[in-house]
């Protein structure tokens, strides 16, 4: 598997996979571009303490399906959270991922907007959300609030769509501007988006009150 790094904190290990199949205009991830180093699943897990929660993020951790499955095999017994854009999360892959928690991004519901922003159609992502729900996965959907691109109306539409599937956990992420694309949403915009989504769904949160990234961590792979 090609990774940018493996980081350890007291509570969690993060495997940051390199490369991504989307080309989001506002991408804030350094891992999007292919690069990193090829490291076997066995070598990655050697550095992960027994029982520690593992977050698989990127870039996009599902673009190398085989590598992902070997890593999952090595991680048996760990709580695993897969953070994904959902495009490769089809039936075949999901059959081999039972027992994990999934954080799936839905960048936009509007097809034209999604294509423009990511370079890809969103139909596979929408299907992945249905599959996760139908198969009883522990999962949440998230959307990055990007002012004047993906804002309150679009977030309302996404929440309305999700509610047609079920009472899905939904999280709104506050955009961090890169290369002058858009701007950082003000807190009031995020609160308003949470409120708009809350008209349709019973469990809506945001990255403002619910931060998921550990603050103190050290990189253990590639060898520092
Ligand atoms: S899916 Fe994530 S990593 Fe990939 S281009 Fe979009 S924001 Fe960047």
Boltz pocket constraint, residues with backbone or C-beta under 6 A from the ligand:
constraints:
  - pocket:
      binder: B
      contacts: [[A, 20], [A, 21], [A, 22], [A, 23], [A, 24], [A, 26], [A, 27], [A, 28], [A, 29], [A, 31], [A, 32], [A, 58], [A, 59], [A, 60], [A, 85]]
      max_distance: 6.0
